[in-house]
Amino acid sequence: MDGTGLAARLRQEIKEDVAELGQVGLATVLVGEDPASEIYIRLKHKASEEAGIEALDHRLPATTPEDELAELVEALNEDDSVDAILVQTPLPEHIDEARIMRAIDPIKDVDGLHPFSAGQLYLGRQTLVPATPLGVMHLLEEYGIPIAGQRAVVVGRSALVGKPLALLLLQANATVTICHSRTDDLARHTLEAEILVAAVGSPGLVIAAMVKQGSTVIDVGITRTDAGVRGDVEADVADVAAYLTPVPGGVGPMTITALLGNAVRAARYRRGKLAFPRI
Ligand code: NAP
């Protein structure tokens, strides 16, 4: 499954949406100097600029007190030129990540991590949904992969990827199993999956012997090794699966595209072009 190609096409559509809206502002906040986070922020800014989204870069030292970060988020909530706010995680240990996510106005919650956004997804009335699961759903749709009535197994249960993806698949009427580090006999579950998603961060976790013939396998994992970036899925899975996402070039570009789509969605909410359910 070609995430890069689909992402390029969708980004063209997003560019047209941005032009129609006139201006879309995405504020990113990076606390500290985590190298992986710096790469992600750089990629998000580059993609935003290419789509015509105005990306505002806020950088704070790793020692920033929690209150100061919360104040910045509140100022961005009030800033009319900001449609979407992204606070890059992980945050330094002394900062309560949940408090910072709660500080973001849900209408600008482009990462979908505010409890309001998560609750809307849980209820099946989604507003802003985390970008990686959305990107995976776009890929499944693009390739015409049947979901309703199918057995989907999601390995990983993070609030960023595994859980929201399981909820989206459930909403699309799959029968969903969520596996995690305490799952006994992982292969027993994965072998049943018509759609198998690996979102763990453990290279080579999923091998061909764990995959059902003719299934669809989505590799979300990203691990940087000396030999380059690796996913969770072994290459030999391609001999068994009908569809497989490569790493890189699969879910990664779709994640950034879905983030841009979320920024446009937030801008539409703020301009009254889409109804936002207010508390
Ligand atoms: P995370 O918060 O570390 O969650 C990993 C999940 O994997 C946890 O639920 C954990 O279970 C589970 N797990 C760990 N070892 C396992 C095992 N041996 N068998 C089954 N499950 C196991 O990570 P995340 O944020 O969800 O990200 C997952 C991966 O996706 C990472 O490699 C990350 O870099 C990548 N990622 C990629 C993109 C992209 O755009 N492609 C975006 C986001 C993340 P417990 O809950 O029991 O600990």
Residues whose N, C-alpha, C, O or C-beta is under 5 A from the ligand:
A	BS01	NAP	T132 G156 R157 S158 L160 V161 G162 C179 H180 S181 R182 A199 V200 G201 V220 G221 I222 T223 V251 G252 T255
